[in-house]
Amino acid sequence: MDTLNTAHGIREAQKSRKLAAAPIWPLSRVRIWQIVKRIMIEAGITDAPHRNPKGLRHGFGINATVNGIPLHMLQKWMGHAQLSTTAIYADAVGKEEQDIASRMWG
């Protein structure tokens, strides 16, 4: 929130009903979803249920956990109210679990 405030004056905008209702960016949620989806296709990500903005967000969470980002920081970055929500990313399986285990012994 501090970063958004610095870049976009969010706290000042919240004092005005008109400014508080105005979008930060001139793009709709649907348009951003389309842009992210197109970029994922161009990046060669195979067509699967995870090829969408939610999959990208989940991948970010898993990657942060695999790379040792503390859960409380990831919680802040992802905007989770509860640490238990963020802890889902620490419950890695498959390749992610192997990467974490190899760091322990590597």
Sequence and secondary structure as in RCSB ss.txt:
>XXXX:A:sequence
MDTLNTAHGIREAQKSRKLAAAPIWPLSRVRIWQIVKRIMIEAGITDAPHRNPKGLRHGFGINATVNGIPLHMLQ
KWMGHAQLSTTAIYADAVGKEEQDIASRMWG
>XXXX:A:secstr
 HHHHHHH HHHHHTSHHHHHS SSS  HHHHHHHHHHHHHHTT  SSTT SHHHHHHHHHHHHHHTT  HHHHH
HHHT SSHHHHGGGGS  THHHHHHHHHHH 
